[in-house]
């Protein structure tokens, strides 16, 4: 998947939130500045409702230990 597709999927996913996102020529550049490609790819599809660590790990195919806070 190309970088543009990853960011477009992320924007589409963000658009499903209760606040939505307005159509704008500045939206893609703003998202690219604010989120790394890794952040956008990883965040896309995470449920908007509460989920526990095990559910998120399963959804993203990761070990729950990898997702725990590191502070």
CHARMM-style PDB file with segment names, atoms N, HN, CA, C and O in Angstrom:
ATOM      1  N   UNK     1       0.848  -1.177   0.000  1.00  0.00      PROA
ATOM      2  CA  UNK     1       0.000   0.000   0.000  1.00  0.00      PROA
ATOM      3  C   UNK     1       0.896   1.244   0.000  1.00  0.00      PROA
ATOM      4  O   UNK     1       1.892   1.310   0.721  1.00  0.00      PROA
ATOM      5  N   UNK     2       0.529   2.200  -0.803  1.00  0.00      PROA
ATOM      6  HN  UNK     2      -0.279   2.146  -1.389  1.00  0.00      PROA
ATOM      7  CA  UNK     2       1.336   3.415  -0.911  1.00  0.00      PROA
ATOM      8  C   UNK     2       1.108   4.320   0.302  1.00  0.00      PROA
ATOM      9  O   UNK     2       0.142   4.158   1.048  1.00  0.00      PROA
ATOM     10  N   UNK     3       2.022   5.273   0.475  1.00  0.00      PROA
ATOM     11  HN  UNK     3       2.806   5.404  -0.132  1.00  0.00      PROA
ATOM     12  CA  UNK     3       1.909   6.242   1.564  1.00  0.00      PROA
ATOM     13  C   UNK     3       0.605   7.028   1.447  1.00  0.00      PROA
ATOM     14  O   UNK     3      -0.082   7.247   2.444  1.00  0.00      PROA
ATOM     15  N   UNK     4       0.273   7.444   0.251  1.00  0.00      PROA
ATOM     16  HN  UNK     4       0.832   7.266  -0.559  1.00  0.00      PROA
ATOM     17  CA  UNK     4      -0.971   8.205   0.044  1.00  0.00      PROA
ATOM     18  C   UNK     4      -2.197   7.379   0.419  1.00  0.00      PROA
ATOM     19  O   UNK     4      -3.140   7.902   1.013  1.00  0.00      PROA
ATOM     20  N   UNK     5      -2.189   6.094   0.077  1.00  0.00      PROA
ATOM     21  HN  UNK     5      -1.423   5.669  -0.405  1.00  0.00      PROA
ATOM     22  CA  UNK     5      -3.315   5.220   0.422  1.00  0.00      PROA
ATOM     23  C   UNK     5      -3.439   5.041   1.937  1.00  0.00      PROA
ATOM     24  O   UNK     5      -4.542   5.039   2.482  1.00  0.00      PROA
ATOM     25  N   UNK     6      -2.303   4.891   2.603  1.00  0.00      PROA
ATOM     26  HN  UNK     6      -1.406   4.892   2.160  1.00  0.00      PROA
ATOM     27  CA  UNK     6      -2.318   4.746   4.063  1.00  0.00      PROA
ATOM     28  C   UNK     6      -2.910   5.998   4.698  1.00  0.00      PROA
ATOM     29  O   UNK     6      -3.775   5.906   5.569  1.00  0.00      PROA
ATOM     30  N   UNK     7      -2.450   7.156   4.268  1.00  0.00      PROA
ATOM     31  HN  UNK     7      -1.747   7.231   3.560  1.00  0.00      PROA
ATOM     32  CA  UNK     7      -2.985   8.399   4.830  1.00  0.00      PROA
ATOM     33  C   UNK     7      -4.456   8.590   4.467  1.00  0.00      PROA
ATOM     34  O   UNK     7      -5.235   9.069   5.291  1.00  0.00      PROA
ATOM     35  N   UNK     8      -4.844   8.226   3.256  1.00  0.00      PROA
ATOM     36  HN  UNK     8      -4.211   7.838   2.586  1.00  0.00      PROA
ATOM     37  CA  UNK     8      -6.250   8.367   2.866  1.00  0.00      PROA
ATOM     38  C   UNK     8      -7.141   7.442   3.693  1.00  0.00      PROA
ATOM     39  O   UNK     8      -8.235   7.836   4.097  1.00  0.00      PROA
ATOM     40  N   UNK     9      -6.683   6.221   3.947  1.00  0.00      PROA
ATOM     41  HN  UNK     9      -5.794   5.901   3.619  1.00  0.00      PROA
ATOM     42  CA  UNK     9      -7.431   5.296   4.814  1.00  0.00      PROA
ATOM     43  C   UNK     9      -7.550   5.858   6.228  1.00  0.00      PROA
ATOM     44  O   UNK     9      -8.596   5.737   6.866  1.00  0.00      PROA
ATOM     45  N   UNK    10      -6.480   6.467   6.707  1.00  0.00      PROA
ATOM     46  HN  UNK    10      -5.630   6.564   6.188  1.00  0.00      PROA
ATOM     47  CA  UNK    10      -6.482   7.065   8.039  1.00  0.00      PROA
ATOM     48  C   UNK    10      -7.492   8.215   8.102  1.00  0.00      PROA
ATOM     49  O   UNK    10      -8.253   8.328   9.063  1.00  0.00      PROA
ATOM     50  N   UNK    11      -7.494   9.050   7.089  1.00  0.00      PROA
ATOM     51  HN  UNK    11      -6.876   8.958   6.308  1.00  0.00      PROA
ATOM     52  CA  UNK    11      -8.436  10.171   7.040  1.00  0.00      PROA
ATOM     53  C   UNK    11      -9.873   9.645   6.981  1.00  0.00      PROA
ATOM     54  O   UNK    11     -10.757  10.185   7.646  1.00  0.00      PROA
ATOM     55  N   UNK    12     -10.107   8.611   6.201  1.00  0.00      PROA
ATOM     56  HN  UNK    12      -9.389   8.172   5.661  1.00  0.00      PROA
ATOM     57  CA  UNK    12     -11.449   8.020   6.125  1.00  0.00      PROA
ATOM     58  C   UNK    12     -11.877   7.464   7.474  1.00  0.00      PROA
ATOM     59  O   UNK    12     -13.024   7.629   7.888  1.00  0.00      PROA
ATOM     60  N   UNK    13     -10.948   6.804   8.155  1.00  0.00      PROA
ATOM     61  HN  UNK    13     -10.016   6.670   7.819  1.00  0.00      PROA
ATOM     62  CA  UNK    13     -11.236   6.260   9.485  1.00  0.00      PROA
ATOM     63  C   UNK    13     -11.528   7.393  10.467  1.00  0.00      PROA
ATOM     64  O   UNK    13     -12.484   7.306  11.238  1.00  0.00      PROA
ATOM     65  N   UNK    14     -10.719   8.453  10.450  1.00  0.00      PROA
ATOM     66  HN  UNK    14      -9.943   8.524   9.823  1.00  0.00      PROA
ATOM     67  CA  UNK    14     -10.969   9.596  11.330  1.00  0.00      PROA
ATOM     68  C   UNK    14     -12.314  10.245  11.027  1.00  0.00      PROA
ATOM     69  O   UNK    14     -12.969  10.768  11.929  1.00  0.00      PROA
ATOM     70  N   UNK    15     -12.727  10.213   9.768  1.00  0.00      PROA
ATOM     71  HN  UNK    15     -12.195   9.788   9.036  1.00  0.00      PROA
ATOM     72  CA  UNK    15     -13.992  10.801   9.371  1.00  0.00      PROA
ATOM     73  C   UNK    15     -15.210  10.088   9.953  1.00  0.00      PROA
ATOM     74  O   UNK    15     -16.320  10.618   9.903  1.00  0.00      PROA
ATOM     75  N   UNK    16     -15.013   8.897  10.501  1.00  0.00      PROA
ATOM     76  HN  UNK    16     -14.111   8.466  10.541  1.00  0.00      PROA
ATOM     77  CA  UNK    16     -16.108   8.134  11.109  1.00  0.00      PROA
ATOM     78  C   UNK    16     -16.343   8.509  12.567  1.00  0.00      PROA
ATOM     79  O   UNK    16     -17.256   7.983  13.202  1.00  0.00      PROA
ATOM     80  N   UNK    17     -15.533   9.406  13.098  1.00  0.00      PROA
ATOM     81  HN  UNK    17     -14.791   9.834  12.582  1.00  0.00      PROA
ATOM     82  CA  UNK    17     -15.700   9.825  14.484  1.00  0.00      PROA
ATOM     83  C   UNK    17     -16.916  10.729  14.609  1.00  0.00      PROA
ATOM     84  O   UNK    17     -17.479  11.157  13.601  1.00  0.00      PROA
ATOM     85  N   UNK    18     -17.318  11.019  15.822  1.00  0.00      PROA
ATOM     86  HN  UNK    18     -16.861  10.671  16.640  1.00  0.00      PROA
ATOM     87  CA  UNK    18     -18.504  11.852  16.040  1.00  0.00      PROA
ATOM     88  C   UNK    18     -18.301  13.281  15.556  1.00  0.00      PROA
ATOM     89  O   UNK    18     -19.280  13.966  15.262  1.00  0.00      PROA
ATOM     90  N   UNK    19     -17.053  13.752  15.463  1.00  0.00      PROA
ATOM     91  HN  UNK    19     -16.258  13.195  15.701  1.00  0.00      PROA
ATOM     92  CA  UNK    19     -16.831  15.131  15.022  1.00  0.00      PROA
ATOM     93  C   UNK    19     -16.604  15.231  13.517  1.00  0.00      PROA
ATOM     94  O   UNK    19     -16.745  16.313  12.948  1.00  0.00      PROA
ATOM     95  N   UNK    20     -16.255  14.115  12.858  1.00  0.00      PROA
ATOM     96  HN  UNK    20     -16.141  13.236  13.320  1.00  0.00      PROA
ATOM     97  CA  UNK    20     -16.044  14.124  11.418  1.00  0.00      PROA
ATOM     98  C   UNK    20     -14.848  14.966  11.005  1.00  0.00      PROA
ATOM     99  O   UNK    20     -14.161  15.539  11.851  1.00  0.00      PROA
ATOM    100  N   UNK    21     -14.608  15.038   9.737  1.00  0.00      PROA
ATOM    101  HN  UNK    21     -15.166  14.573   9.050  1.00  0.00      PROA
ATOM    102  CA  UNK    21     -13.534  15.870   9.192  1.00  0.00      PROA
ATOM    103  C   UNK    21     -14.068  16.608   7.967  1.00  0.00      PROA
ATOM    104  O   UNK    21     -14.680  15.990   7.095  1.00  0.00      PROA
ATOM    105  N   UNK    22     -13.849  17.891   7.892  1.00  0.00      PROA
ATOM    106  HN  UNK    22     -13.352  18.392   8.600  1.00  0.00      PROA
ATOM    107  CA  UNK    22     -14.325  18.633   6.715  1.00  0.00      PROA
ATOM    108  C   UNK    22     -13.437  18.351   5.503  1.00  0.00      PROA
ATOM    109  O   UNK    22     -12.229  18.152   5.637  1.00  0.00      PROA
ATOM    110  N   UNK    23     -14.043  18.339   4.341  1.00  0.00      PROA
ATOM    111  HN  UNK    23     -15.024  18.501   4.233  1.00  0.00      PROA
ATOM    112  CA  UNK    23     -13.266  18.235   3.106  1.00  0.00      PROA
ATOM    113  C   UNK    23     -12.448  19.517   2.961  1.00  0.00      PROA
ATOM    114  O   UNK    23     -12.968  20.619   3.135  1.00  0.00      PROA
ATOM    115  N   UNK    24     -11.174  19.365   2.643  1.00  0.00      PROA
ATOM    116  HN  UNK    24     -10.751  18.470   2.501  1.00  0.00      PROA
ATOM    117  CA  UNK    24     -10.309  20.527   2.521  1.00  0.00      PROA
ATOM    118  C   UNK    24      -9.040  20.147   1.765  1.00  0.00      PROA
ATOM    119  O   UNK    24      -8.546  19.027   1.892  1.00  0.00      PROA
ATOM    120  N   UNK    25      -8.525  21.068   0.991  1.00  0.00      PROA
ATOM    121  HN  UNK    25      -8.927  21.978   0.887  1.00  0.00      PROA
ATOM    122  CA  UNK    25      -7.254  20.847   0.309  1.00  0.00      PROA
ATOM    123  C   UNK    25      -6.099  20.773   1.303  1.00  0.00      PROA
ATOM    124  O   UNK    25      -5.048  20.213   0.993  1.00  0.00      PROA
ATOM    125  N   UNK    26      -6.287  21.328   2.479  1.00  0.00      PROA
ATOM    126  HN  UNK    26      -7.141  21.783   2.731  1.00  0.00      PROA
ATOM    127  CA  UNK    26      -5.235  21.343   3.495  1.00  0.00      PROA
ATOM    128  C   UNK    26      -5.263  20.115   4.409  1.00  0.00      PROA
ATOM    129  O   UNK    26      -4.357  19.941   5.224  1.00  0.00      PROA
ATOM    130  N   UNK    27      -6.281  19.267   4.291  1.00  0.00      PROA
ATOM    131  HN  UNK    27      -7.017  19.408   3.629  1.00  0.00      PROA
ATOM    132  CA  UNK    27      -6.424  18.141   5.208  1.00  0.00      PROA
ATOM    133  C   UNK    27      -5.271  17.146   5.087  1.00  0.00      PROA
ATOM    134  O   UNK    27      -4.663  16.800   6.099  1.00  0.00      PROA
ATOM    135  N   UNK    28      -4.958  16.685   3.897  1.00  0.00      PROA
ATOM    136  HN  UNK    28      -5.452  16.966   3.075  1.00  0.00      PROA
ATOM    137  CA  UNK    28      -3.882  15.707   3.728  1.00  0.00      PROA
ATOM    138  C   UNK    28      -2.540  16.264   4.203  1.00  0.00      PROA
ATOM    139  O   UNK    28      -1.847  15.583   4.960  1.00  0.00      PROA
ATOM    140  N   UNK    29      -2.141  17.473   3.792  1.00  0.00      PROA
ATOM    141  HN  UNK    29      -2.703  18.026   3.178  1.00  0.00      PROA
ATOM    142  CA  UNK    29      -0.872  18.005   4.307  1.00  0.00      PROA
ATOM    143  C   UNK    29      -0.859  18.142   5.829  1.00  0.00      PROA
ATOM    144  O   UNK    29       0.163  17.886   6.466  1.00  0.00      PROA
ATOM    145  N   UNK    30      -1.971  18.539   6.405  1.00  0.00      PROA
ATOM    146  HN  UNK    30      -2.801  18.748   5.888  1.00  0.00      PROA
ATOM    147  CA  UNK    30      -2.050  18.667   7.862  1.00  0.00      PROA
ATOM    148  C   UNK    30      -1.868  17.314   8.542  1.00  0.00      PROA
ATOM    149  O   UNK    30      -1.124  17.203   9.516  1.00  0.00      PROA
ATOM    150  N   UNK    31      -2.539  16.297   8.039  1.00  0.00      PROA
ATOM    151  HN  UNK    31      -3.144  16.388   7.248  1.00  0.00      PROA
ATOM    152  CA  UNK    31      -2.431  14.955   8.606  1.00  0.00      PROA
ATOM    153  C   UNK    31      -0.999  14.436   8.469  1.00  0.00      PROA
ATOM    154  O   UNK    31      -0.471  13.829   9.401  1.00  0.00      PROA
ATOM    155  N   UNK    32      -0.372  14.669   7.322  1.00  0.00      PROA
ATOM    156  HN  UNK    32      -0.801  15.162   6.565  1.00  0.00      PROA
ATOM    157  CA  UNK    32       0.999  14.201   7.107  1.00  0.00      PROA
ATOM    158  C   UNK    32       1.996  14.859   8.047  1.00  0.00      PROA
ATOM    159  O   UNK    32       2.979  14.238   8.451  1.00  0.00      PROA
ATOM    160  N   UNK    33       1.744  16.111   8.395  1.00  0.00      PROA
ATOM    161  HN  UNK    33       0.945  16.615   8.068  1.00  0.00      PROA
ATOM    162  CA  UNK    33       2.633  16.804   9.324  1.00  0.00      PROA
ATOM    163  C   UNK    33       2.419  16.319  10.754  1.00  0.00      PROA
ATOM    164  O   UNK    33       3.366  16.214  11.533  1.00  0.00      PROA
ATOM    165  N   UNK    34       1.177  16.028  11.086  1.00  0.00      PROA
ATOM    166  HN  UNK    34       0.407  16.113  10.453  1.00  0.00      PROA
ATOM    167  CA  UNK    34       0.819  15.665  12.461  1.00  0.00      PROA
ATOM    168  C   UNK    34       1.099  14.197  12.795  1.00  0.00      PROA
ATOM    169  O   UNK    34       1.457  13.880  13.930  1.00  0.00      PROA
ATOM    170  N   UNK    35       0.940  13.297  11.814  1.00  0.00      PROA
ATOM    171  HN  UNK    35       0.650  13.554  10.892  1.00  0.00      PROA
ATOM    172  CA  UNK    35       1.077  11.858  12.054  1.00  0.00      PROA
ATOM    173  C   UNK    35       2.135  11.251  11.146  1.00  0.00      PROA
ATOM    174  O   UNK    35       2.183  11.546   9.952  1.00  0.00      PROA
ATOM    175  N   UNK    36       2.981  10.402  11.718  1.00  0.00      PROA
ATOM    176  HN  UNK    36       2.942  10.162  12.688  1.00  0.00      PROA
ATOM    177  CA  UNK    36       3.923   9.658  10.882  1.00  0.00      PROA
ATOM    178  C   UNK    36       3.139   8.608  10.101  1.00  0.00      PROA
ATOM    179  O   UNK    36       1.999   8.296  10.443  1.00  0.00      PROA
ATOM    180  N   UNK    37       3.740   8.079   9.077  1.00  0.00      PROA
ATOM    181  HN  UNK    37       4.667   8.333   8.800  1.00  0.00      PROA
ATOM    182  CA  UNK    37       3.089   7.033   8.294  1.00  0.00      PROA
ATOM    183  C   UNK    37       2.818   5.811   9.170  1.00  0.00      PROA
ATOM    184  O   UNK    37       1.801   5.136   9.011  1.00  0.00      PROA
ATOM    185  N   UNK    38       3.739   5.534  10.096  1.00  0.00      PROA
ATOM    186  HN  UNK    38       4.565   6.083  10.224  1.00  0.00      PROA
ATOM    187  CA  UNK    38       3.558   4.403  11.013  1.00  0.00      PROA
ATOM    188  C   UNK    38       2.377   4.643  11.951  1.00  0.00      PROA
ATOM    189  O   UNK    38       1.575   3.741  12.191  1.00  0.00      PROA
ATOM    190  N   UNK    39       2.275   5.862  12.479  1.00  0.00      PROA
ATOM    191  HN  UNK    39       2.927   6.595  12.284  1.00  0.00      PROA
ATOM    192  CA  UNK    39       1.140   6.209  13.355  1.00  0.00      PROA
ATOM    193  C   UNK    39      -0.182   6.074  12.613  1.00  0.00      PROA
ATOM    194  O   UNK    39      -1.144   5.521  13.145  1.00  0.00      PROA
ATOM    195  N   UNK    40      -0.228   6.574  11.397  1.00  0.00      PROA
ATOM    196  HN  UNK    40       0.554   7.024  10.965  1.00  0.00      PROA
ATOM    197  CA  UNK    40      -1.459   6.521  10.606  1.00  0.00      PROA
ATOM    198  C   UNK    40      -1.850   5.078  10.305  1.00  0.00      PROA
ATOM    199  O   UNK    40      -3.013   4.704  10.453  1.00  0.00      PROA
ATOM    200  N   UNK    41      -0.889   4.276   9.888  1.00  0.00      PROA
ATOM    201  HN  UNK    41       0.056   4.580   9.768  1.00  0.00      PROA
ATOM    202  CA  UNK    41      -1.175   2.877   9.559  1.00  0.00      PROA
ATOM    203  C   UNK    41      -1.621   2.110  10.799  1.00  0.00      PROA
ATOM    204  O   UNK    41      -2.571   1.330  10.740  1.00  0.00      PROA
ATOM    205  N   UNK    42      -0.947   2.326  11.903  1.00  0.00      PROA
ATOM    206  HN  UNK    42      -0.175   2.960  11.951  1.00  0.00      PROA
ATOM    207  CA  UNK    42      -1.269   1.586  13.122  1.00  0.00      PROA
ATOM    208  C   UNK    42      -2.604   2.024  13.720  1.00  0.00      PROA
ATOM    209  O   UNK    42      -3.365   1.184  14.201  1.00  0.00      PROA
ATOM    210  N   UNK    43      -2.894   3.301  13.697  1.00  0.00      PROA
ATOM    211  HN  UNK    43      -2.276   3.982  13.306  1.00  0.00      PROA
ATOM    212  CA  UNK    43      -4.112   3.823  14.324  1.00  0.00      PROA
ATOM    213  C   UNK    43      -5.375   3.497  13.534  1.00  0.00      PROA
ATOM    214  O   UNK    43      -6.445   3.334  14.120  1.00  0.00      PROA
ATOM    215  N   UNK    44      -5.261   3.400  12.225  1.00  0.00      PROA
ATOM    216  HN  UNK    44      -4.391   3.531  11.749  1.00  0.00      PROA
ATOM    217  CA  UNK    44      -6.435   3.140  11.388  1.00  0.00      PROA
ATOM    218  C   UNK    44      -7.107   1.838  11.811  1.00  0.00      PROA
ATOM    219  O   UNK    44      -6.478   0.781  11.871  1.00  0.00      PROA
ATOM    220  N   UNK    45      -8.391   1.945  12.100  1.00  0.00      PROA
ATOM    221  HN  UNK    45      -8.902   2.803  12.052  1.00  0.00      PROA
ATOM    222  CA  UNK    45      -9.171   0.764  12.443  1.00  0.00      PROA
ATOM    223  C   UNK    45      -9.302   0.466  13.914  1.00  0.00      PROA
ATOM    224  O   UNK    45     -10.085  -0.403  14.298  1.00  0.00      PROA
ATOM    225  N   UNK    46      -8.555   1.166  14.753  1.00  0.00      PROA
ATOM    226  HN  UNK    46      -7.919   1.873  14.442  1.00  0.00      PROA
ATOM    227  CA  UNK    46      -8.710   0.945  16.192  1.00  0.00      PROA
ATOM    228  C   UNK    46     -10.123   1.385  16.570  1.00  0.00      PROA
ATOM    229  O   UNK    46     -10.567   2.460  16.168  1.00  0.00      PROA
ATOM    230  N   UNK    47     -10.832   0.555  17.341  1.00  0.00      PROA
ATOM    231  HN  UNK    47     -10.472  -0.318  17.668  1.00  0.00      PROA
ATOM    232  CA  UNK    47     -12.217   0.904  17.703  1.00  0.00      PROA
ATOM    233  C   UNK    47     -12.302   2.227  18.455  1.00  0.00      PROA
ATOM    234  O   UNK    47     -11.416   2.569  19.238  1.00  0.00      PROA
ATOM    235  N   UNK    48     -13.377   2.960  18.206  1.00  0.00      PROA
ATOM    236  HN  UNK    48     -14.097   2.681  17.569  1.00  0.00      PROA
ATOM    237  CA  UNK    48     -13.596   4.222  18.893  1.00  0.00      PROA
ATOM    238  C   UNK    48     -14.150   4.000  20.297  1.00  0.00      PROA
ATOM    239  O   UNK    48     -14.058   4.880  21.154  1.00  0.00      PROA
ATOM    240  N   UNK    49     -14.722   2.830  20.526  1.00  0.00      PROA
ATOM    241  HN  UNK    49     -14.797   2.116  19.830  1.00  0.00      PROA
ATOM    242  CA  UNK    49     -15.215   2.505  21.862  1.00  0.00      PROA
ATOM    243  C   UNK    49     -14.087   1.846  22.656  1.00  0.00      PROA
ATOM    244  O   UNK    49     -13.072   1.437  22.093  1.00  0.00      PROA
ATOM    245  N   UNK    50     -14.279   1.752  23.944  1.00  0.00      PROA
ATOM    246  HN  UNK    50     -15.104   2.083  24.401  1.00  0.00      PROA
ATOM    247  CA  UNK    50     -13.258   1.176  24.809  1.00  0.00      PROA
ATOM    248  C   UNK    50     -12.953  -0.275  24.467  1.00  0.00      PROA
ATOM    249  O   UNK    50     -13.859  -1.060  24.188  1.00  0.00      PROA
ATOM    250  N   UNK    51     -11.698  -0.616  24.489  1.00  0.00      PROA
ATOM    251  HN  UNK    51     -10.962   0.022  24.716  1.00  0.00      PROA
ATOM    252  CA  UNK    51     -11.237  -1.989  24.258  1.00  0.00      PROA
ATOM    253  C   UNK    51     -10.111  -2.259  25.239  1.00  0.00      PROA
ATOM    254  O   UNK    51      -9.366  -1.354  25.614  1.00  0.00      PROA
ATOM    255  N   UNK    52      -9.995  -3.510  25.649  1.00  0.00      PROA
ATOM    256  HN  UNK    52     -10.600  -4.246  25.344  1.00  0.00      PROA
ATOM    257  CA  UNK    52      -8.882  -3.813  26.543  1.00  0.00      PROA
ATOM    258  C   UNK    52      -7.634  -4.124  25.714  1.00  0.00      PROA
ATOM    259  O   UNK    52      -7.697  -4.271  24.493  1.00  0.00      PROA
ATOM    260  N   UNK    53      -6.526  -4.218  26.394  1.00  0.00      PROA
ATOM    261  HN  UNK    53      -6.475  -4.098  27.386  1.00  0.00      PROA
ATOM    262  CA  UNK    53      -5.231  -4.379  25.748  1.00  0.00      PROA
ATOM    263  C   UNK    53      -5.179  -5.638  24.888  1.00  0.00      PROA
ATOM    264  O   UNK    53      -4.620  -5.614  23.792  1.00  0.00      PROA
ATOM    265  N   UNK    54      -5.752  -6.729  25.370  1.00  0.00      PROA
ATOM    266  HN  UNK    54      -6.206  -6.748  26.261  1.00  0.00      PROA
ATOM    267  CA  UNK    54      -5.729  -7.981  24.625  1.00  0.00      PROA
ATOM    268  C   UNK    54      -6.522  -7.868  23.320  1.00  0.00      PROA
ATOM    269  O   UNK    54      -6.102  -8.399  22.292  1.00  0.00      PROA
ATOM    270  N   UNK    55      -7.657  -7.185  23.360  1.00  0.00      PROA
ATOM    271  HN  UNK    55      -7.998  -6.754  24.195  1.00  0.00      PROA
ATOM    272  CA  UNK    55      -8.461  -6.987  22.153  1.00  0.00      PROA
ATOM    273  C   UNK    55      -7.702  -6.163  21.115  1.00  0.00      PROA
ATOM    274  O   UNK    55      -7.706  -6.483  19.926  1.00  0.00      PROA
ATOM    275  N   UNK    56      -7.052  -5.098  21.582  1.00  0.00      PROA
ATOM    276  HN  UNK    56      -7.049  -4.837  22.547  1.00  0.00      PROA
ATOM    277  CA  UNK    56      -6.279  -4.254  20.661  1.00  0.00      PROA
ATOM    278  C   UNK    56      -5.095  -5.018  20.074  1.00  0.00      PROA
ATOM    279  O   UNK    56      -4.797  -4.897  18.886  1.00  0.00      PROA
ATOM    280  N   UNK    57      -4.425  -5.802  20.913  1.00  0.00      PROA
ATOM    281  HN  UNK    57      -4.667  -5.900  21.878  1.00  0.00      PROA
ATOM    282  CA  UNK    57      -3.288  -6.589  20.434  1.00  0.00      PROA
ATOM    283  C   UNK    57      -3.742  -7.582  19.370  1.00  0.00      PROA
ATOM    284  O   UNK    57      -3.076  -7.751  18.349  1.00  0.00      PROA
ATOM    285  N   UNK    58      -4.867  -8.235  19.607  1.00  0.00      PROA
ATOM    286  HN  UNK    58      -5.409  -8.098  20.437  1.00  0.00      PROA
ATOM    287  CA  UNK    58      -5.387  -9.194  18.630  1.00  0.00      PROA
ATOM    288  C   UNK    58      -5.772  -8.488  17.328  1.00  0.00      PROA
ATOM    289  O   UNK    58      -5.472  -8.978  16.239  1.00  0.00      PROA
ATOM    290  N   UNK    59      -6.429  -7.349  17.444  1.00  0.00      PROA
ATOM    291  HN  UNK    59      -6.672  -6.951  18.329  1.00  0.00      PROA
ATOM    292  CA  UNK    59      -6.844  -6.579  16.274  1.00  0.00      PROA
ATOM    293  C   UNK    59      -5.651  -6.198  15.395  1.00  0.00      PROA
ATOM    294  O   UNK    59      -5.731  -6.248  14.167  1.00  0.00      PROA
ATOM    295  N   UNK    60      -4.551  -5.821  16.034  1.00  0.00      PROA
ATOM    296  HN  UNK    60      -4.485  -5.780  17.031  1.00  0.00      PROA
ATOM    297  CA  UNK    60      -3.371  -5.364  15.297  1.00  0.00      PROA
ATOM    298  C   UNK    60      -2.318  -6.450  15.100  1.00  0.00      PROA
ATOM    299  O   UNK    60      -1.256  -6.189  14.533  1.00  0.00      PROA
ATOM    300  N   UNK    61      -2.610  -7.683  15.572  1.00  0.00      PROA
ATOM    301  HN  UNK    61      -3.472  -7.894  16.033  1.00  0.00      PROA
ATOM    302  CA  UNK    61      -1.656  -8.780  15.391  1.00  0.00      PROA
ATOM    303  C   UNK    61      -0.358  -8.571  16.139  1.00  0.00      PROA
ATOM    304  O   UNK    61       0.719  -8.901  15.642  1.00  0.00      PROA
ATOM    305  N   UNK    62      -0.465  -8.022  17.336  1.00  0.00      PROA
ATOM    306  HN  UNK    62      -1.339  -7.755  17.740  1.00  0.00      PROA
ATOM    307  CA  UNK    62       0.728  -7.719  18.148  1.00  0.00      PROA
ATOM    308  C   UNK    62       0.644  -8.440  19.487  1.00  0.00      PROA
ATOM    309  O   UNK    62      -0.428  -8.897  19.885  1.00  0.00      PROA
ATOM    310  N   UNK    63       1.754  -8.538  20.166  1.00  0.00      PROA
ATOM    311  HN  UNK    63       2.624  -8.167  19.842  1.00  0.00      PROA
ATOM    312  CA  UNK    63       1.805  -9.082  21.511  1.00  0.00      PROA
ATOM    313  C   UNK    63       1.354  -7.978  22.466  1.00  0.00      PROA
ATOM    314  O   UNK    63       1.819  -6.845  22.346  1.00  0.00      PROA
ATOM    315  N   UNK    64       0.456  -8.282  23.417  1.00  0.00      PROA
ATOM    316  HN  UNK    64       0.078  -9.203  23.515  1.00  0.00      PROA
ATOM    317  CA  UNK    64       0.009  -7.246  24.358  1.00  0.00      PROA
ATOM    318  C   UNK    64       1.157  -6.546  25.092  1.00  0.00      PROA
ATOM    319  O   UNK    64       1.040  -5.371  25.443  1.00  0.00      PROA
ATOM    320  N   UNK    65       2.238  -7.243  25.320  1.00  0.00      PROA
ATOM    321  HN  UNK    65       2.333  -8.197  25.035  1.00  0.00      PROA
ATOM    322  CA  UNK    65       3.394  -6.648  26.013  1.00  0.00      PROA
ATOM    323  C   UNK    65       3.950  -5.479  25.196  1.00  0.00      PROA
ATOM    324  O   UNK    65       4.414  -4.491  25.764  1.00  0.00      PROA
ATOM    325  N   UNK    66       3.904  -5.589  23.874  1.00  0.00      PROA
ATOM    326  HN  UNK    66       3.526  -6.392  23.413  1.00  0.00      PROA
ATOM    327  CA  UNK    66       4.418  -4.528  22.999  1.00  0.00      PROA
ATOM    328  C   UNK    66       3.573  -3.262  23.078  1.00  0.00      PROA
ATOM    329  O   UNK    66       4.044  -2.182  22.719  1.00  0.00      PROA
ATOM    330  N   UNK    67       2.330  -3.381  23.544  1.00  0.00      PROA
ATOM    331  HN  UNK    67       1.948  -4.258  23.836  1.00  0.00      PROA
ATOM    332  CA  UNK    67       1.423  -2.247  23.539  1.00  0.00      PROA
ATOM    333  C   UNK    67       1.317  -1.548  24.890  1.00  0.00      PROA
ATOM    334  O   UNK    67       0.671  -0.505  24.995  1.00  0.00      PROA
ATOM    335  N   UNK    68       1.928  -2.097  25.901  1.00  0.00      PROA
ATOM    336  HN  UNK    68       2.452  -2.944  25.815  1.00  0.00      PROA
ATOM    337  CA  UNK    68       1.851  -1.458  27.221  1.00  0.00      PROA
ATOM    338  C   UNK    68       2.635  -0.158  27.230  1.00  0.00      PROA
ATOM    339  O   UNK    68       3.627  -0.020  26.514  1.00  0.00      PROA
ATOM    340  N   UNK    69       2.196   0.790  28.033  1.00  0.00      PROA
ATOM    341  HN  UNK    69       1.390   0.678  28.614  1.00  0.00      PROA
ATOM    342  CA  UNK    69       2.945   2.065  28.140  1.00  0.00      PROA
ATOM    343  C   UNK    69       4.383   1.792  28.574  1.00  0.00      PROA
ATOM    344  O   UNK    69       4.649   0.868  29.343  1.00  0.00      PROA
ATOM    345  N   UNK    70       5.278   2.589  28.082  1.00  0.00      PROA
ATOM    346  HN  UNK    70       5.062   3.339  27.457  1.00  0.00      PROA
ATOM    347  CA  UNK    70       6.693   2.392  28.415  1.00  0.00      PROA
ATOM    348  C   UNK    70       7.214   3.447  29.390  1.00  0.00      PROA
ATOM    349  O   UNK    70       8.405   3.758  29.397  1.00  0.00      PROA
ATOM    350  N   UNK    71       6.330   3.988  30.201  1.00  0.00      PROA
ATOM    351  HN  UNK    71       5.362   3.736  30.196  1.00  0.00      PROA
ATOM    352  CA  UNK    71       6.785   4.974  31.193  1.00  0.00      PROA
ATOM    353  C   UNK    71       6.559   4.462  32.574  1.00  0.00      PROA
ATOM    354  OT1 UNK    71       6.877   5.147  33.546  1.00  0.00      PROA
TER     355      UNK     71
END
